[in-house]
Every structure is written in structure tokens, then in C-alpha cells.
Amino acid sequence: MKNLILSTLFLIAFTSKNFAQEIKFGKVSKEVILQKEHQKDSTATAAYLYNKRRTAYLYDQNNGFMMTTDIHKRIKVYSKDALEKGTFLITLYNNGSTREKIIKIKGYAFNNENGKIVKTKLKSSHQFKEKINDNFTSVKIVFPDVKEGTVIDLMYTVTSPFITSIDPVNFQYDIPVDLLDVSIETPEYFNFRKASKGYYAVPVQSSRKRGKINITSKSRSEGIVRTSFSNSSIDYTKNVDHYNAKDIPALKDSEPFVSNINNYRGGIKYELSFVRMPDSSPKYYATSWEDVSKKIYSYSSFGNELNKSSYYKDELAAALGTAKNEYEKLGAIFQLVKSKVKWNGNYNKYTELGVKKAYKDGVGNAADINLMLTSMLRSAGLNANPVLVSSRSNGVPIFPTLDGFNYVISMVEFANGKYALLDATEPYSLPNSLPVRALNWNGRKVLQNGTSSWVKLSSSSHSTEENKVKLTIEDDGTCSGFVIQSKTKLSAMQSRKRYNHLKEDELISKFEENYNIEIDDFKSRNEKNIGKPLSRMFKFSSEDLVEKINGKLYINPLLFLTMEQNPFKSDERNFPIDFATPWSDSNKISIKIPEGYKVEFIPEQLAIGIPDDLGFFKFMVTEDGKTIQVNSKLQFNSAVISPTYYPTVKDFFKQLVAKQNEKIIISKQ
């Protein structure tokens, strides 16, 4: 057994040493610089030749334990499409004067210039610091002279006094990783839980090594002005986790309908469970979502903000003047907050300015706005509570942790068991129709007594788009027609957000570009009346919708609404299909048959579905000698579909695309 342990420790040490010695900063072979494409993945636009990280705890007598993270990244750029890999963004956290720092930034860009290797040094002028908000600062590093073929070599160190939080260890990225070398060293006093994320695993090699805390003490002698110093030390154990791997494949962000691809890239997350220093009782950190919710509610920038009400009393009373029931009260308050305070784009569960100042200034972060909304709803007698959310960009939290939530919305519950979820940061949102950024699995409702429970965030009702088209075809193949388009729920919200700021001529140009038609007499209704469907009507003409070959006219049944290719390309998929909401698209097309022509061929009808009532597609074409009627409906009844259904969904869309692209053929009589 002793020999086995020694052999294992030797293997770990040998493996780590091997990984560390293979790459030396600032030394890149000519062969690598001249390499034209990645050896394992010819489609890769770039690759990590080396990705090293070492996170360790160092003891400072004045400050206690501090965390340092040493980074060494070497990236090869193969394509002009990956020039952005020469830009690095590091986010640093601060709490007042206590802050993270980035030090020892060094870098080189290597290029082949007419057979000569040119090494360009990274300078301080290539580094840019910018304050994001009161708690976050970004450091942007922009390498000079990055082009196709460049090798980028970067090193830096981040020091942090925030020792309870270790950044996740990422194995997998949007580009391949040739060599991964990661070590996490933690003192024996810190107990961490670990959990894998994503679908690519790297086995951990765990070991221990000795550490020492040196302490210098000073004392003054009585009666004689003399200071004496003494040194002592404390031995302790460091727990070391090594993650070493070669040839890690990329998980690209090219698949459609993905909430946050980083949720599915392989890695490890560390969560602090407790700290037990020598001769001290253990200090436990959040161990359940109930504990997390209570902790968040207890902060002055959350729970206390809900109790402030004097700043809005008069305007709230005026807004509720004509409200006759709870639903009208909700609508009036929701509109009041959206009209009074604009979102500054910052996500947070804690207020940034405080609700009173945000109301006065007319601007605030997500917590300023939605905690204010919750407070007003409560003042009006509604059963309202905040709901903690992890936004899509924040990912799906694995552990119960304070960082697991970074956003907050509001919830009103009614006596009949129904409820409404509200987010006043989005001007075009409706009750139970949240913006996509907040539609991330479940939220955590927190009551005034601190108890909490999970709430489903996605809507149970469908977001819809309906198109009605009338088309007239001329003998020469040109055509003209009229469109009535209607959108509801999330589809309407996103369309309003995308287009409402445009002038009419700009909006028309967008539609002409999207549909490849010429538009005349464009009208839009309910752009800002969000309680009603968003409607657009326009006349159009085109020379490209009908193809004339040998006297016959060939027409796509759905015209410019045709889905031309299957959105799902991959042979397999290990993560969910995320539509954000149930949705339904229906199209009704009426095509007038030109005088002297007859229908030669129309596609057969098709009705297909996905098991467990997840979705369906219905398609039917009929004709009566004068007109051709096309009816099509595509519907999905679930916002998220398990990857086990992926082969079925991919084949479903394959059949759908094939059917939509079958041509109607009409010929002269």
C-alpha cells in the first residue's frame, strides 16, 4: 500500500511537471507559427495551444489568506474570423476599497513576415481599464498586429481578497484546447464542494502538500524602550486538484436555440461549504436555497428597499384612481413604474442607487426597478413578492449560492390561484411575458418572513405569429399582393424592441431585405399599445417569387415565408433545445391563378408531430380552379425540449423544410 501511494504521488508530480515544462512563455516554435490549420479540427478558426491556470491561497500576516490566480494562455489564430481572440476581457470585483487586482501582465504576438518570425511585445498602451459600475471594473487587453496565422502568448496574475469564491474551472471553449493544465490549491481550513458542469469531463488528480504560515510578533520591554521581534510558524496542509488534458474538442456556439452554451461546456465549479480555522468553530456558508434566499432578503439593499414607500405615495394614489379590481391595479402600477424609471442595463439582485434615488433620477438597475414595483404592488394591497432569477447570461446555478442569482423580478398571486410575473425593466413586456434574459428555468420567490419556493418562469401560453397573404400572379411571372401580419406575447415584444425605434422608411427597408420584396403602403398598429397584438399591413410586389420555365410557373407555397433549410445541422446534441417560450406560427396564403392557366401540381398535405405532444406541423394546399389556398401551422408546446428528442426534432424539421420547398406548378391551359 505504501509503495502504491508513493507511485501515485510520483505519477501526479511527474505528469504535472511534464505539462508545466512543455510550454515556456515567450518561446514559440517556427513550426507552430507557420501552421495553416488545426491538426485535429480543420474547421477550427483558432485554438488554445496551451491553457494554464494555477489558483492558490497565500497567507499575508496583515490580511490573512489571499487568493492568487496565475494565467498563461497561448492561442493560435487560423482564420480572419477569429481575430477577436486577440482581445481579452478580465472582470475585477470590488467592495468599497477592498478590490481584486491584475498584475504582471506580459504578452507577445508572433507572426510570419515573409519567412521571418516577428515577435511584437504587448505594451501598457494596449491595456484599457474601464469602470462597469460601483462593484465591477473591466480590464481589456488588445494584442497588436493580430492577423491570420498569429500566435498570441499572454500571462497575468489576479489577486483577490474575496477568498470564499473560486472562479469556475473551464475545460471546454468555442475553440479546441491542445493542452490544458489547471491546478487549484486550497488550505485544509477551507472545505469546498465540487460539481461537474457540461458534457466533457477531465478526471481530477488530487494530492496534498505541506504549507507554512510565518508570523512575526513584536513586544516592548517594560522600563526600557526596546522593541523585540520573534518569529513563529504554523504548518498546514494544502489540498491540490490537478486537471490535465490534451486535445479537448470545441463546443461551438453555432447550434440554434441554446440558452447559454457555457452551461454545457465541460468544467468544474467549486462552492465553499465551511471554513474552520485552528482553535475556532466552523463558519458555515449557504447550504440550501432556503438559506440563500433568507440571506439575500436580509441585505439592506434588498429587503429594506421593499419597505420604503413615502417617495411614491402621491403618484401611486393618482395612478390607482380609476382601478376597480386587482388586475387593473396591477396594470396601472406596472405602467407607472415603466414610465417613471428606465433600466440602465445593469443586472443585479441588489439595488444600485436605492429605490428612492432611482425613482427620483428616473433610472436604475434591475433591482432598483423591480423591488420598487414589488413595494408599490404591496402598498396597493396586492400579494406581491420578489422572485430571484439567474439570468441566461449567468447560467443555471449548480450549487445553492449567493452568486447563483443575479437578477430579480416581481410576482403577484391572486386568490383564484393564478399569478403574474412582472419585469418592469422591459418597456414592451406584459404580465407573464418576461424578456428572454429572465427566462432561465426557475426563479425563487421570497416571502417577507424569508421563506422561499421555486417558480416556473416560462409562460404556459404560446407566443404567436400569424401571416395572411393574398397574391396575384401576372402572365410574365411578376406578382403583387397584400400581407396582414399579427404577433403576440414574446414575438410581439421582440419585434417592438427590434423595430419600434426605426423610422418608417427604415422599417420598410428591413422588411424588404428580409423578404426580398418591394413594399408599398405600409401600415403598423399597436406598436406601443402592448395590450393588443402587434399588427402590420403592407402591399408588395416581386419579380422573384415566381419562376417561369418553358411556359410553366413554379411557386413556393409559402412564398417569402418559406423555411429554406433545416436549422439543426449536428448529428447529435447533448443539451436541450431552448425556444424560451411555447410558440406557434401560422400562415394562410391565397394565390389567384392567372387567366388561361391551370394547376398542374400541388404538394400533398402533411401532418407530423413530436411525441408527448411537444409539437406539430400541419400543411395543406388546395385549389378550386380560380385560387390556390395554402394553410400551414407550426407549433411547439414546450419552451424547452430534452436532448433525447433531438433526432426526432431534426427529422421533423427535415420533413417540414422538404414539404415547404415543394413547388406549386401551374401551366397554360
C-alpha positions in Angstrom: 0.0 0.0 0.0 2.9 2.4 0.9 4.5 1.7 -2.5 1.2 2.2 -4.3 0.7 5.6 -2.6 4.3 6.7 -3.4 3.9 5.6 -7.0 0.6 7.6 -7.4 2.2 10.7 -5.9 5.2 10.3 -8.2 2.9 9.9 -11.2 0.9 13.1 -10.3 4.1 15.0 -9.8 5.7 13.7 -13.0 2.5 14.4 -15.0 2.2 18.0 -13.6 5.9 18.6 -14.3 5.6 17.3 -17.8 2.7 19.6 -18.5 4.4 22.6 -17.0 7.7 22.1 -18.9 6.2 21.6 -22.3 5.4 25.3 -22.8 7.7 28.2 -21.9 6.3 31.7 -22.0 7.7 33.8 -24.9 9.1 30.7 -26.7 7.1 29.6 -29.8 8.5 27.3 -32.5 8.6 28.4 -36.1 6.6 25.2 -37.0 3.7 26.3 -34.9 3.7 29.9 -36.3 3.7 28.5 -39.9 0.9 26.0 -39.1 -2.0 26.7 -41.5 -4.8 24.7 -39.9 -5.5 22.8 -36.7 -4.2 19.3 -36.7 -7.3 17.7 -35.1 -10.1 20.1 -36.3 -9.7 21.5 -39.7 -12.8 23.7 -39.2 -11.3 25.5 -36.2 -10.8 29.2 -36.7 -8.4 29.3 -33.7 -7.2 27.0 -30.9 -5.7 27.1 -27.4 -2.2 25.7 -27.9 -1.8 26.0 -24.1 -4.3 27.0 -21.4 -2.7 27.1 -17.9 -4.2 28.2 -14.6 -3.0 28.0 -11.1 -5.2 29.2 -8.2 -3.7 29.2 -4.8 -4.2 30.7 -1.3 -1.3 32.7 0.1 -1.2 33.9 3.7 -0.4 37.5 4.5 0.0 38.4 8.1 -1.8 41.7 7.8 -4.7 40.5 5.6 -4.9 36.7 6.3 -5.4 34.4 3.3 -5.4 36.0 -0.1 -6.2 34.2 -3.4 -3.9 34.4 -6.4 -4.7 33.1 -9.9 -1.8 32.8 -12.4 -2.9 32.6 -16.1 -0.9 31.6 -19.1 -2.8 31.4 -22.4 -1.4 30.7 -25.8 -3.7 30.9 -28.8 -3.1 30.2 -32.5 -5.3 32.2 -34.9 -6.0 30.2 -38.1 -8.7 32.4 -39.7 -9.7 36.1 -40.1 -13.0 35.0 -38.4 -11.1 34.6 -35.1 -9.2 37.9 -34.9 -11.2 38.8 -31.8 -9.2 36.1 -30.0 -6.5 38.8 -29.7 -8.7 40.7 -27.3 -9.1 39.6 -23.7 -11.5 40.9 -21.1 -10.9 40.4 -17.4 -13.5 41.5 -14.9 -12.4 42.5 -11.4 -14.7 42.8 -8.4 -14.5 45.3 -5.6 -16.5 46.1 -2.5 -15.6 49.6 -1.5 -11.8 49.9 -1.0 -11.4 46.1 -1.0 -10.7 45.0 -4.5 -9.3 42.5 -6.9 -6.2 43.5 -8.8 -4.5 42.3 -12.0 -0.7 42.4 -12.1 2.3 41.1 -14.1 0.6 41.4 -17.5 3.0 40.2 -20.2 2.4 39.2 -23.7 3.7 38.7 -27.3 2.2 38.3 -30.7 4.2 36.1 -33.1 3.8 36.5 -36.9 5.4 35.2 -40.0 6.5 38.1 -42.2 7.9 36.9 -45.5 9.6 33.9 -43.9 10.9 35.9 -40.9 9.4 35.4 -37.4 8.4 38.8 -35.9 7.8 39.0 -32.2 5.7 42.0 -31.1 5.6 42.9 -27.4 2.4 43.8 -25.5 2.7 47.3 -24.1 0.8 49.2 -21.4 -0.8 51.2 -24.2 -2.6 48.0 -25.3 -4.3 47.7 -21.9 -7.5 49.6 -21.1 -9.3 49.8 -17.8 -13.0 50.8 -17.5 -15.4 51.0 -14.6 -18.5 49.0 -15.3 -20.4 50.0 -12.1 -19.6 50.5 -8.4 -18.7 46.8 -8.0 -17.0 45.8 -11.2 -14.1 47.1 -13.4 -13.1 45.6 -16.7 -9.5 45.3 -18.0 -9.3 44.9 -21.7 -6.1 43.6 -23.3 -5.8 44.2 -27.0 -2.9 42.5 -28.7 -1.3 44.4 -31.6 -0.8 43.0 -35.1 -3.2 40.1 -34.8 -4.0 38.5 -38.2 -4.4 35.1 -39.8 -1.6 32.9 -38.6 -0.7 34.9 -35.4 0.3 33.1 -32.2 -0.7 35.0 -29.1 1.1 34.4 -25.8 -0.3 36.0 -22.6 0.4 35.8 -18.9 -1.1 37.7 -16.0 -2.0 37.2 -12.3 -5.2 38.2 -10.5 -5.0 38.7 -6.7 -8.3 38.6 -4.7 -9.2 39.2 -1.1 -12.5 37.5 -1.8 -11.4 34.1 -0.7 -14.8 32.4 -0.4 -15.3 32.3 -4.2 -13.2 30.4 -6.7 -13.9 31.1 -10.3 -15.2 28.0 -12.2 -12.6 25.8 -13.9 -13.4 25.6 -17.7 -12.2 22.7 -19.7 -14.0 23.4 -22.9 -14.4 26.5 -25.1 -15.6 27.5 -28.5 -12.2 26.6 -29.9 -10.2 23.4 -29.3 -7.7 23.1 -26.4 -4.5 21.3 -27.3 -3.1 21.3 -23.8 -4.9 22.0 -20.5 -3.0 22.4 -17.2 -5.0 23.6 -14.2 -4.3 23.3 -10.5 -6.4 24.5 -7.6 -4.7 24.7 -4.2 -6.8 25.3 -1.1 -5.8 25.3 2.6 -7.0 22.5 4.8 -9.2 25.0 6.7 -11.4 25.6 3.6 -13.9 22.9 2.7 -15.2 23.1 -0.9 -17.8 21.1 -2.6 -17.2 20.3 -6.3 -19.6 19.7 -9.1 -19.1 19.0 -12.8 -20.8 21.1 -15.5 -21.3 20.4 -19.1 -20.7 17.2 -21.1 -16.9 17.0 -21.2 -15.1 15.7 -18.2 -11.4 15.8 -17.2 -10.5 13.5 -14.3 -9.1 15.1 -11.2 -5.7 14.1 -9.8 -5.8 15.0 -6.1 -2.8 15.3 -3.9 -1.6 17.1 -0.7 1.4 19.1 0.1 2.7 21.0 3.1 2.3 24.7 3.6 3.6 27.1 6.2 2.3 30.3 7.7 5.1 32.6 9.1 4.1 35.0 11.8 6.3 37.8 13.1 5.4 39.2 16.6 6.8 42.2 18.3 6.9 43.2 22.0 8.1 46.1 24.1 10.1 45.6 27.3 8.9 47.3 30.5 11.0 50.2 31.7 13.3 50.1 28.7 12.2 51.5 25.4 13.0 48.4 23.4 11.1 46.5 20.8 11.9 42.9 20.2 10.7 40.7 17.4 10.0 36.9 17.4 9.2 34.6 14.5 6.9 31.6 14.6 5.2 29.4 12.1 2.2 27.2 11.6 2.4 24.1 9.4 -0.8 23.2 7.5 -1.9 21.0 4.6 -2.7 22.2 1.1 -5.2 20.2 -0.9 -4.3 20.3 -4.6 -6.5 19.4 -7.5 -4.9 18.9 -10.9 -6.8 18.9 -14.2 -4.6 18.0 -17.1 -5.8 17.0 -20.6 -4.9 17.1 -24.2 -6.9 17.6 -27.4 -10.2 18.8 -25.9 -12.7 19.4 -28.7 -14.5 22.7 -29.2 -18.2 23.1 -28.3 -19.1 25.9 -30.7 -21.9 28.4 -30.2 -23.3 27.5 -33.6 -26.3 25.4 -32.7 -29.7 27.2 -32.7 -32.0 27.6 -29.7 -29.4 27.5 -26.9 -29.9 29.4 -23.7 -26.3 29.8 -22.7 -23.7 27.5 -24.3 -21.4 27.9 -21.3 -23.8 25.8 -19.3 -22.9 22.8 -21.5 -19.2 23.3 -21.9 -17.2 20.9 -19.7 -15.8 22.3 -16.4 -15.8 22.1 -12.6 -17.4 24.5 -10.1 -16.2 25.0 -6.6 -18.5 26.0 -3.8 -17.3 26.9 -0.3 -19.1 24.8 2.4 -17.4 25.9 5.5 -14.2 27.4 7.0 -12.7 26.0 10.2 -9.6 27.9 11.3 -7.3 26.4 14.1 -8.9 26.6 17.6 -12.1 28.1 16.1 -15.6 26.9 15.5 -16.5 26.2 11.8 -18.2 29.0 9.9 -20.8 27.6 7.5 -21.8 29.2 4.3 -25.1 28.9 2.4 -26.0 25.2 2.3 -29.6 25.4 0.8 -31.6 27.6 -1.5 -33.8 28.5 1.5 -30.6 29.8 3.3 -29.5 31.7 0.2 -32.9 33.4 -0.2 -33.0 34.4 3.5 -29.5 35.8 3.3 -30.3 37.9 0.2 -33.5 39.2 1.8 -31.6 40.2 4.9 -29.3 42.6 3.0 -30.3 46.3 3.3 -30.0 46.7 -0.5 -32.8 44.1 -0.9 -35.2 43.6 2.0 -35.0 47.2 3.4 -35.7 48.7 0.0 -39.1 46.9 -0.2 -40.2 48.7 3.0 -39.7 52.2 1.6 -42.9 53.8 0.2 -43.1 57.5 1.0 -41.4 58.6 -2.2 -44.1 57.3 -4.5 -47.3 57.7 -2.4 -48.9 60.6 -4.2 -48.2 59.3 -7.8 -49.4 55.8 -6.8 -52.7 57.2 -5.5 -53.2 59.1 -8.8 -52.4 56.0 -10.9 -54.9 53.9 -8.9 -57.7 56.5 -9.1 -59.8 54.6 -11.7 -58.6 51.0 -10.9 -61.6 48.8 -9.9 -60.0 45.5 -9.2 -56.7 43.7 -8.6 -55.9 43.2 -12.3 -56.5 46.9 -13.1 -54.3 47.9 -10.1 -51.5 45.6 -11.3 -51.7 47.1 -14.8 -51.7 50.7 -13.6 -48.7 50.2 -11.3 -46.8 48.2 -13.9 -47.2 51.0 -16.3 -46.4 53.7 -13.7 -43.0 52.1 -12.9 -42.1 51.5 -16.6 -42.9 55.1 -17.4 -41.1 56.6 -14.4 -37.8 54.6 -14.3 -35.7 53.4 -17.2 -33.4 50.4 -17.0 -29.7 51.3 -17.1 -28.8 47.8 -18.5 -27.3 46.5 -15.2 -28.3 43.1 -13.9 -28.4 42.8 -10.1 -30.4 41.4 -7.3 -29.3 44.3 -5.1 -30.2 47.9 -5.7 -27.5 50.1 -7.2 -28.9 53.6 -6.4 -31.6 52.6 -4.0 -35.3 52.7 -4.9 -35.9 56.3 -3.7 -33.0 57.8 -5.8 -33.8 55.6 -8.8 -37.4 56.9 -8.7 -36.2 60.5 -8.4 -33.5 60.2 -11.1 -35.7 58.1 -13.5 -33.0 55.4 -14.0 -31.9 52.3 -12.1 -30.8 48.7 -12.3 -33.0 45.6 -12.4 -33.3 45.5 -8.5 -34.0 49.3 -8.2 -36.9 48.9 -10.7 -38.4 45.6 -9.7 -38.1 46.0 -5.9 -39.8 49.4 -6.4 -42.5 47.6 -8.4 -43.0 45.0 -5.7 -43.2 47.7 -3.0 -45.9 49.6 -4.9 -47.9 46.4 -5.5 -47.8 45.7 -1.8 -48.9 49.2 -1.0 -51.9 48.7 -3.2 -52.9 45.7 -1.2 -51.7 43.0 -3.7 -50.0 39.9 -2.7 -46.6 40.7 -4.2 -43.2 39.3 -3.6 -39.8 39.5 -5.3 -38.5 36.5 -7.4 -34.8 35.9 -7.6 -33.6 34.9 -11.0 -30.4 33.7 -12.6 -30.3 35.4 -16.0 -29.4 33.4 -19.1 -26.0 35.0 -19.2 -25.4 33.9 -15.6 -26.2 30.3 -16.4 -28.0 27.7 -14.4 -26.6 27.5 -10.9 -25.4 24.1 -9.7 -25.0 24.9 -6.0 -27.1 26.9 -3.6 -25.0 30.1 -3.7 -25.5 33.8 -3.4 -23.9 34.2 -6.9 -26.5 31.8 -8.3 -28.9 34.7 -8.6 -28.0 38.0 -10.4 -31.5 39.4 -11.3 -34.9 39.9 -9.7 -38.4 40.3 -10.9 -41.8 40.6 -9.2 -44.7 38.2 -8.7 -48.4 38.9 -7.8 -50.6 36.0 -6.6 -54.3 36.1 -6.8 -57.0 34.4 -4.7 -58.0 32.1 -7.5 -54.6 30.5 -7.6 -53.4 32.4 -10.7 -50.3 34.6 -10.6 -48.5 37.2 -12.8 -44.7 37.5 -13.3 -43.6 41.1 -14.0 -40.4 42.7 -15.2 -40.6 46.5 -15.5 -37.1 46.8 -16.9 -38.6 45.9 -20.3 -40.9 48.6 -21.7 -42.7 46.2 -24.0 -43.2 43.3 -21.5 -46.6 42.1 -20.3 -47.6 40.1 -17.2 -46.4 36.6 -17.6 -44.4 37.6 -20.7 -40.9 38.1 -19.5 -37.9 39.2 -21.6 -35.7 36.4 -22.8 -32.8 37.4 -20.5 -35.0 36.4 -17.5 -36.4 33.1 -19.0 -33.9 30.7 -17.4 -35.6 27.6 -15.9 -36.9 28.6 -12.4 -36.9 31.6 -10.1 -37.0 31.7 -6.3 -40.0 33.5 -4.8 -39.0 35.1 -1.4 -41.7 36.0 1.1 -41.4 38.7 3.8 -40.8 36.1 6.5 -37.8 34.8 4.5 -39.3 31.5 3.3 -39.0 30.8 -0.4 -40.1 28.4 -3.1 -39.4 27.7 -6.8 -41.5 29.4 -9.5 -41.6 28.4 -13.2 -40.5 31.4 -15.3 -41.5 30.3 -18.8 -45.1 31.1 -20.0 -47.6 28.3 -20.5 -49.3 30.2 -23.3 -48.0 30.4 -26.8 -46.2 33.3 -28.4 -47.8 33.6 -31.8 -47.2 35.0 -35.3 -49.9 34.8 -38.0 -49.5 35.8 -41.6 -52.3 36.2 -44.1 -51.1 36.8 -47.7 -53.1 37.4 -50.9 -51.1 37.0 -54.1 -51.9 37.8 -57.7 -49.6 36.4 -60.5 -49.3 38.0 -63.9 -48.6 36.1 -67.1 -45.0 37.2 -67.2 -44.3 35.8 -63.7 -44.3 39.0 -61.8 -46.6 39.2 -58.9 -48.2 41.6 -56.3 -50.1 41.1 -53.1 -51.1 42.2 -49.7 -49.9 41.0 -46.2 -51.6 41.2 -42.8 -49.2 40.1 -40.0 -50.1 39.8 -36.3 -47.8 39.0 -33.4 -48.5 38.4 -29.7 -46.6 37.7 -26.5 -42.8 37.3 -26.8 -42.8 37.5 -30.6 -44.5 40.9 -30.3 -42.2 42.1 -27.5 -39.1 41.2 -29.5 -40.4 42.8 -32.7 -41.3 46.0 -30.9 -37.9 46.1 -29.3 -36.1 45.5 -32.6 -38.1 47.9 -34.8 -40.0 50.5 -32.8 -37.1 52.9 -32.7 -36.8 52.9 -36.5 -38.4 55.4 -38.9 -41.0 54.1 -41.2 -38.7 54.1 -44.3 -36.0 52.2 -42.3 -38.6 49.7 -41.1 -39.8 49.2 -44.7 -36.2 48.6 -45.9 -35.7 46.0 -43.2 -38.8 44.1 -44.3 -37.9 44.4 -48.0 -34.4 43.0 -47.2 -35.8 40.1 -45.0 -38.5 39.1 -47.6 -36.8 40.1 -50.8 -39.8 42.1 -52.0 -40.7 45.7 -52.7 -43.2 47.2 -50.3 -45.7 49.9 -50.7 -48.5 51.4 -48.5 -47.0 50.1 -45.2 -49.1 50.4 -42.0 -48.3 49.4 -38.5 -50.7 49.3 -35.5 -50.3 48.9 -31.7 -46.5 49.5 -31.7 -46.8 50.9 -28.2 -50.2 49.6 -27.2 -48.7 46.4 -25.8 -52.0 45.1 -24.6 -53.0 44.3 -28.2 -51.4 42.2 -30.9 -48.8 44.0 -33.0 -50.2 44.3 -36.5 -48.5 45.2 -39.8 -50.1 45.5 -43.2 -48.5 46.3 -46.5 -48.8 45.9 -50.2 -45.9 44.3 -52.0 -44.6 43.3 -55.5 -41.8 41.0 -56.7 -40.2 39.6 -59.7 -38.5 36.7 -57.8 -41.3 34.8 -56.1 -42.4 33.0 -59.2 -40.1 31.2 -61.5 -41.1 30.8 -65.2 -39.6 27.9 -67.1 -40.8 26.7 -70.5 -44.2 28.4 -70.1 -44.8 27.0 -66.7 -44.9 28.9 -63.4 -43.2 27.4 -60.3 -44.2 28.9 -56.9 -43.1 28.1 -53.3 -46.4 27.6 -51.5 -45.4 29.8 -48.6 -43.7 32.4 -50.8 -41.2 34.5 -48.8 -42.3 32.8 -45.5 -40.6 29.5 -46.6 -38.1 27.9 -44.3 -35.3 27.2 -46.8 -33.1 25.0 -44.6 -33.1 22.8 -41.5 -31.8 24.9 -38.6 -30.5 21.8 -36.9 -27.2 20.6 -38.5 -25.4 18.5 -36.0 -25.6 14.7 -36.0 -26.1 14.7 -32.2 -26.9 17.2 -29.4 -26.3 16.7 -25.7 -28.1 19.8 -24.4 -31.7 21.0 -24.6 -33.4 22.8 -27.4 -34.5 26.1 -25.8 -37.2 28.2 -27.5 -37.6 30.4 -24.4 -41.4 30.0 -24.7 -44.1 27.8 -26.3 -44.8 29.3 -29.8 -47.0 29.0 -32.8 -46.6 30.2 -36.4 -49.5 30.0 -38.8 -49.7 31.1 -42.5 -52.7 31.4 -44.7 -51.8 32.1 -48.4 -54.3 32.7 -51.2 -52.9 32.7 -54.7 -55.0 33.8 -57.6 -54.5 31.6 -60.6 -53.7 33.7 -63.8 -56.3 33.8 -66.5 -55.7 31.0 -69.0 -53.7 28.9 -66.6 -54.5 25.7 -64.8 -52.9 23.9 -61.8 -50.6 21.1 -62.9 -49.2 20.1 -59.5 -49.8 20.9 -55.8 -47.9 19.3 -52.9 -49.6 16.6 -50.9 -50.8 17.5 -47.4 -48.6 16.7 -44.4 -49.3 16.4 -40.7 -46.5 15.3 -38.5 -45.9 15.6 -34.7 -43.3 15.1 -32.0 -44.1 12.5 -29.3 -45.6 13.6 -25.9 -47.5 16.4 -27.6 -44.3 18.6 -27.8 -45.2 20.0 -31.2 -46.7 19.5 -34.6 -46.6 20.7 -38.2 -49.7 20.8 -40.5 -49.5 21.7 -44.2 -52.3 21.6 -46.8 -52.6 23.0 -50.3 -56.0 23.1 -52.1 -57.3 24.6 -55.3 -60.6 25.3 -57.0 -59.6 26.3 -60.5 -59.5 30.0 -59.6 -57.4 30.2 -56.4 -54.9 28.1 -54.6 -55.2 28.0 -50.8 -52.2 27.2 -48.6 -52.6 26.6 -44.9 -49.6 25.9 -42.7 -49.2 25.8 -38.9 -46.0 25.0 -36.9 -46.4 24.8 -33.1 -44.3 23.8 -30.1 -46.0 23.3 -26.8 -42.9 23.4 -24.6 -40.3 26.1 -24.1 -37.5 23.6 -23.6 -37.1 20.2 -25.2 -34.9 17.5 -23.8 -31.9 16.4 -26.0 -33.3 12.9 -26.0 -35.8 14.2 -28.6 -33.1 15.8 -30.8 -33.0 13.1 -33.5 -36.8 13.3 -33.8 -36.8 17.1 -33.9 -34.1 17.2 -36.5 -36.0 14.8 -38.7 -39.2 16.7 -38.1 -37.6 19.9 -39.5 -36.1 17.9 -42.4 -39.6 16.9 -43.4 -41.0 20.3 -42.8 -38.3 22.0 -45.0 -38.7 19.5 -47.7 -42.5 20.0 -47.8 -42.4 23.8 -47.7 -40.0 23.8 -50.7 -42.1 21.6 -52.9 -43.2 23.8 -55.8 -46.7 24.5 -57.0 -46.7 24.2 -60.8 -49.3 26.0 -63.0 -49.3 25.9 -66.7 -51.3 27.3 -69.6 -54.5 25.5 -70.5 
